[in-house]
């Protein structure tokens, strides 16, 4: 599951989305305390994942990678909103 290199990247992405969307959503929901923000950031997170899946460090845990992207996206959104 952690090997995202090669021709199966779209299937890998779909599986990652199915397996981890809820985790990412709930994490951002706990930070933002807002359903709409959590949904927006989760969607943006997976868009970023789709664009960068080929650069995934296979030594990293997938959930950790996703949560880090989500956290950074949330923080950047807050900075931009100031």
N, C-alpha and C positions, 0 to 999 in steps of 0.2 A: 504493500500500500504506500510506503514512503518513497518508492522510486517513481518519480513523476517524469523522468526523461523518456523520450521516445514518442512513438506514434499514438499512444493511448492517452494523451494529455487531456482531451475533452472528457473521456470516461473518468479519468482521475479527478478532474475538477468536479464533475457531477457527483461523484462519490464523496468527495470532501464536503461539498455543499450539503448533501443529505445528512452526512454524519455530524457536521459541526455548526450548521447555521444556528441552531437553537442555542448552543453554548455561547457563540459570539453575541447573538441577540440578547441573551440573559445577562451576559457580562456588561454590555453597554447599557442595558436597562438599569442595572444596579448602579452604574455611575451617573447616568443622566436622570433617572427617575421619570422618564418620559418614553412612552411606547413609540411615538412617531420618530423621535430622534434615534432610538435604538434600531428601528427598522431601516431608517435612512443610512445610518453608519454601518449596519450589518451588510446592507446591499453594496455600499461603497467598498467595504472591506473585501467582499468576494469579487467585485470588479477588479480591484487591485491584485488579488490573488490570481485571477484569470490571466492578467497581463504579465505576471511575474512568476508563474508556476515553474518555468524552466530554470529559474535561479534558486529554487528551494534548496537549502542546505540539508541534505538527507541525515545529518547527524542531529538535527533539531527535531523536537517533537512537533507534530502538525498543529496540535491545539495551541501550544505555546507560540508558534509562528503566527497563527491566526489572531490570537488575542493581542499580540504585540502590534500587529497591523491595525487592528480595531482600536486599540488604545491610542496609537499615534494619530489615527484618523480623527478620533474624537477630540484629542487635544488640539489638533490643527484647526478643527472646526470651531472650537471655543476661542482660540486665538484670533481667528478671522472674524469672529462675531463681536469682538470687543470694540 
